[in-house]
Amino acid sequence: MKKTEARRLAITLGVLILAALFAWAGSSDTVEWSGVPLYAVVVAAAFIVQWLVYIPSQIFHTERFFDLTGSLTYSLITLGVLAANQDRGVRATVLGVLVIVWAVRLGSFLFIRISKDKSDSRFDEIKKSPMRFFNVWTIQGLWITVTASAAWIAISSNNQSKPDVLFYVGICIWVVGFAFEVIADAQKRRFRARTDKTEPFITSGLWAWSQHPNYFGEVAMWTGIALVALGNLSGWQLIGLMSPVFVYVLLTKVSGIPTLEAKAETKWGDDPAYQAYKARTSILFPMPPRRK
C-alpha cells in the first residue's frame, strides 16, 4: 500500500474512532431505540447517509449534492430523534426546531449557490482520488456528529428538564447568530450580483464590522443551541458542549477563514485597499471599524 493511501486510510479510521467516542459518551442515560442507545443510532445514521450519497457522487464525479446532503442529514436525523423520544420536553422540541430551521436555510442557500456556479473549486483535485473523496464525505459525517451533538444528546436524554434562564439566553443568542448569517449572506449575494464592479470585495454592511460575519453567526447559533441543551445534559453527556468549540476551531483554524484568506491574499494581497480593510476590520467578532 502506498504511503498516501495508508495515510488516507488512517484518517478514515481516526475519524471513525472519534465518532465512536462521541457516540459512547453521548449515549449515557439516553432513551433506547430497539435496545440500542438512541444517540449511538443517530451517529451511525449520520455516516451511513454520507456514504450512500458518496457512491453516485463518485460514479458521476460530482460534488453538487455534498452540502445539500449535509443539511438534509441534520434535518432528517433531528426529526427522527424527536419522533423516537415520545417523552421529550419543551427544551428538546425547541432544540429540534432551531437545528432544522438552520439546516433548511443553509442547505437551500448552498444548493442554490452551487447550482448557479455548477461546481465547487474545493473539490477539483479531491475528486480525482476516490479514497480522498470518500474521506471528505466521512469527515462530513464527523462534522455533523460533533456539531449537532449538544442538540441530539439533549433531545434523546432521559433527563428532560424545564426551561430556565440559560434556555432563554440560548434562544436569544441563536436568533442573533441566525440574523447575522442570513443578513451577511444576503448582502454578499447582492454585492456579487451588482452591475458596478469597481469594488472587487465587499466592505459594507455587516462586512464593515467583521471580515466573516456569516461565520460569526454560525458560531453564535451553535453556542445558543449548546446553552439551550445544557439543562438536559449531565455526566458524559456534557461532551455535547464541544459543539460550539468545534465549530469555532473548524471555522477559524481549519477550513473556514484560513482557506478564504489564502484565496483573498492571492487575489488582492497587493491591493492597498484590501490591506486597509483588513487592518481596520475585526476578523470574526463584530466590532466598530478601527481608526488609524
Secondary structure, DSSP 8 states (H G I E B T S, - for coil): --HHHHHHHHHHHHHHHHHHHHHHHHTTTB-EETTEEHHHHHHHHHHHHHHHHHHHHHHTT--TTHHHHHHHHHHHHHHHHHHH-TT--HHHHHHHHHHHHHHHHHHHHHHHHHHHHSS-GGGTTGGG-HHHHHHHHHHHHHHHHHHTHHHHHHHHBS------HHHHHHHHHHHHHHHHHHHHHHHHHHHHH-S--S-SS--SGGGGT-S-HHHHHHHHHHHHHHHHHHTT--GGGGGGGHHHHHHHHIIIIISSHHHHHHHHHHHHTT-HHHHHHHHHS-SSS-------
